[in-house]
Amino acid sequence: MSLKWTDTLEIAIQLDEAHPEADPTHINFVDLRNWIIDLPEFDDDPGHSGEKILEAVQMAWIEERE
């Protein structure tokens, strides 16, 4: 399975597994973007990320933690 920017929930789940020590409510978008791009299954154009996509991933990650 390859992840695209639109796979916000799956990205959030994988980020939660890869970075259990991180607090998604306090992550900056630069780190968040880099962590997403570094996910093994991520296969999308790194230049296509925007603030709305990163916000959606962050919100999905926060909800995943709750």
KOLGUTOR-211063 format. One line per 5 residues: their letters; for each residue x, z, y of N, C-alpha, C, O. Coordinates in steps of 0.001 Angstrom, whole numbers, plus 524288, in hexadecimal, padded with zeros to 5 digits. Each point is the difference from the previous one (the first is absolute). Example, Ala and Ser with C-alpha at 12.3 -4.5 7.8 and 13.67 -1.06 7.14 Angstrom:
2
as = 83386:81E78:7E9C6:7FC86:80000:804A6:80384:80000:804B0:8040C:80299:7FFED ~ 7FA96:7FA97:8042D:80334:8003C:804A6:7FCFE:802DA:80442:801FD:800A9:80454 $
***
This chain:
66
mslkw = 80351:80000:7FB58:7FCAF:80000:804A8:80374:80000:804D9:803B7:80307:8005F ~ 7FB0F:7F9A0:80342:802F4:8000B:804E2:7FC7B:8020A:80459:7FB59:7FED0:80037 ~ 806F5:8043E:80331:7FD1B:8025A:8044E:80076:7FCA9:804E6:8042D:7FDFD:80145 ~ 7F779:80179:8016B:7FFC4:7FD55:8050B:7FE75:8040E:80421:7FE32:80445:7FEB6 ~ 8028A:7FA5A:80630:7FEA9:803A4:8043A:7FA56:801C2:7FFB2:7FEBB:80457:801A4 $
tdtle = 7FDDE:7F861:7FC4E:7FA6D:8014A:7FFCA:7FEA7:803E0:7FBAB:7FB9E:801F9:7FFDA ~ 80809:7FF26:7FCA5:7FF0A:803A3:7FBAD:800FE:8059F:801C0:8033C:802C2:7FDC0 ~ 7F9EF:7FEE1:8064D:80140:804FF:8027F:7FF8F:804AF:7FC4E:8035D:8036F:80010 ~ 7F894:7FCBD:7FCC3:7FF5B:8047E:7FC87:80451:80034:7FBE6:8023B:80428:7FF0F ~ 7FEF5:7F77F:7FE8C:8041C:7FFE4:7FC08:80552:80141:80269:8032C:802B5:7FD9B $
iaiql = 7FDCC:7FB58:80715:804DE:80155:802BE:80033:805E1:800ED:8040A:80275:7FF1E ~ 7F7A2:7FFCF:802A7:7FFD1:8059C:80105:8011E:80325:7FB0E:802DA:803DE:8002D ~ 7FAEE:7FA7F:7FB74:800E5:802B7:7FB06:805C6:7FFB8:7FE8B:8024D:803EA:7FE6C ~ 80004:7F782:80219:80582:7FF77:7FE96:8038D:802FD:803BC:803F6:8022E:7FE5A ~ 7FAA8:7FDF2:806AC:80314:80310:803BA:7FFB6:805CC:7FEAD:803E3:802CE:8005F $
deahp = 7F777:7FEF8:7FE16:7FF55:8057D:7FE98:8035D:80169:7FB4F:80234:80444:7FFC7 ~ 7FE33:7F829:7FC7A:80349:800ED:7FB64:805CE:7FFB5:80169:80325:80304:7FDF7 ~ 7FE43:7F965:80579:80582:7FF33:8015B:8020E:80413:803D3:804AD:80120:80014 ~ 7F7D6:8011A:8031B:801A4:803AA:80419:7FC76:804D3:8000D:7FD42:800F8:803D4 ~ 802D1:8020E:7F7E7:7FC77:80487:7FFBB:8013C:80426:8041D:7FCA2:8032B:80152 $
eadpt = 80827:7FCD7:800B2:80186:803E6:803E3:7FE2F:7FE93:80582:8000D:8034B:80382 ~ 7FE5B:7F7D9:7FD3E:7FE90:7FE22:80539:7FA88:801DA:80181:7FC8C:8008B:7FCB2 ~ 802C4:80066:8084F:7FAE2:8015B:8021F:7FDE0:7FB23:802BC:801DA:7FE9C:80436 ~ 7FA46:7FECA:7F96F:7FE20:7FB1E:80245:7FDA1:8009F:8056D:7FF72:7FC26:802D3 ~ 7FF26:808A5:7FEB0:7FDD2:800BF:80538:8043E:8000A:80431:7FED6:7FF96:804A6 $
hinfv = 8060D:800E9:7F9B9:8044E:8004F:803C6:80427:7FBD1:7FF30:80483:800C1:8017B ~ 7FA09:7FAE9:7FC38:803DD:7FBDF:7FF12:7FFC1:7FC0E:8047C:7FBCA:7FE9B:801DC ~ 808C2:7FFA8:7FFCE:7FFF9:7FBF8:80412:7FF8E:7FAA4:7FD66:80159:7FF55:7FB6F ~ 7FCBF:7FCE8:8078E:7FEDA:7FAE9:7FDC1:804E3:7FD01:7FE61:7FFBE:7FCB3:7FC84 ~ 804AD:80465:805EF:804DC:7FD61:7FE6E:80165:8019D:7FA6B:80121:7FCAC:7FCB8 $
dlrnw = 7FECB:80871:80236:80124:801E4:7FAB6:7FBE4:7FE14:7FC24:8014C:7FE41:7FBB6 ~ 7F9CA:80212:805D3:7FBC2:7FE5A:7FC89:800B2:7FA4A:7FE73:7FF9A:7FEAB:7FB66 ~ 8016C:7FE00:80862:800C5:7FA6D:7FEF2:8049C:7FF2D:7FC4E:7FFA2:7FCF2:7FC4F ~ 804AE:805C0:804AA:8049E:7FF74:7FCA4:7FEE3:801DD:7FA76:801B3:7FD8C:7FC3A ~ 7FB7D:806BD:80342:7FEBB:80205:7FACA:7FC82:7FC2B:7FD0D:800A3:7FF3D:7FB4C $
iidlp = 7FBB3:7FE5E:80777:7FC8B:7FC2C:7FD7A:80330:7FB51:7FE1B:7FF77:7FE4E:7FB89 ~ 803D1:7FFA8:807E1:80330:7FB75:7FE93:80392:80145:7FB68:8012A:7FC95:7FCD3 ~ 80097:80851:802CB:80382:801A3:7FBCA:7FD43:800F3:7FAC7:8029B:800A3:7FC02 ~ 7F82E:7FF77:803F5:7FD42:800D5:7FB09:80153:7FB7D:7FC43:7FFF8:7FB75:80193 ~ 8012F:805CF:7F97F:8019C:7FBEF:7FC42:7FC0F:7FB91:7FF5E:80187:7FB83:7FF30 $
efddd = 7F980:805AE:8012B:7FC02:7FC08:7FF14:7FE49:7FD39:804FC:7FCBB:7FC7B:7FFCC ~ 80573:80512:804AE:7FE6B:7FD89:804E8:80229:7FA7C:80048:804AF:7FF20:7FF5D ~ 7F7D3:7FD2B:8019A:80186:7FA7F:80026:7FCCF:7FD29:80423:7FC86:7FCEA:7FEC6 ~ 804B5:8042D:8061A:7FD4F:7FD75:8044B:803F1:7FF41:80465:8044E:80220:7FFCA ~ 7FA43:7FAED:8041B:80374:7FEF3:80460:80095:804F7:80350:7FC28:801D3:8023E $
pghsg = 80888:80060:7FE1B:800C1:804C9:80314:7FE5A:7FF64:805B3:7FEA2:803D6:8028E ~ 8017F:7F774:7FF69:7FE8B:7FF18:80567:7FA2E:8001B:8010B:7FE5A:7FFDD:80483 ~ 7FE88:80061:7F76B:7FA53:7FFED:800A9:7FDA3:8056B:8009A:7FB38:80085:8001E ~ 807F6:80374:80043:7FDD1:80539:800CC:7FEDE:800C0:805C5:802DD:7FE20:80362 ~ 7F8FC:8049B:7FDA4:7FE97:80141:8055A:7FE0C:80590:80037:7FF71:80296:7FBFC $
ekile = 7FF88:7FF38:808B3:7FE4E:80566:800AA:7FAF7:80123:7FD0A:7FF74:80430:7FDB4 ~ 7FCD9:7F821:80250:7FB05:800E0:7FD45:800CB:8009E:7FA22:7FD8E:80357:7FD8C ~ 805D3:7F97D:8003A:80110:80065:7FA66:802AA:8052F:7FEC7:7FE8D:802A7:7FC43 ~ 8054F:7FECA:806D9:802CA:804E7:7FF0F:7FC5E:804A9:800A9:80057:803C7:7FD0A ~ 7FC30:7FBFE:806D1:7FC22:80436:800AB:7FC75:80060:7FB35:7FEC0:8044B:7FE3B $
avqma = 7FFA7:7F73F:7FFB1:7FC8F:7FFFA:7FB71:802BE:8025B:7FB42:7FDA3:802F6:7FD0A ~ 80756:7FBBA:8023F:80305:8023F:7FBA6:80093:805E0:800D0:7FF4F:80309:7FC56 ~ 801F4:7FE92:8086D:800A2:80590:80119:7FAEA:802F8:7FEE5:80020:8042C:7FD9D ~ 7FB72:7F9BE:80416:7FAFC:8029A:7FF0E:7FEC7:8003F:7FA2B:7FE15:803F9:7FE17 ~ 80305:7F7D5:7FF19:7FF12:7FFFD:7FA59:80373:80409:7FD56:7FE51:80296:7FC50 $
wieer = 8067F:7FDF6:80588:803A4:803D0:7FDB8:7FE0F:8058F:8010E:8001C:80352:7FC86 ~ 7FE21:7FDAA:80840:7FDE9:80531:8014C:7FB56:80139:7FC8B:7FF93:80453:7FDF1 ~ 7FCE4:7F7E1:80164:7FB66:800CD:7FCAC:8019A:800CD:7FA4F:7FD94:80319:7FD3B ~ 8066E:7FA2E:80105:801EA:8008E:7FAA4:80201:80585:7FF10:7FF6A:80214:7FBB4 ~ 802E7:80048:80831:80213:80555:7FF90:7FBBB:80416:7FFCD:800B7:8042F:7FDBC $
e = 7FAD4:7FA9E:804A2:7FBC8:803F9:80070:7FCE7:800AB:7FB1A:7FC64:8032C:7FFD8 $
***
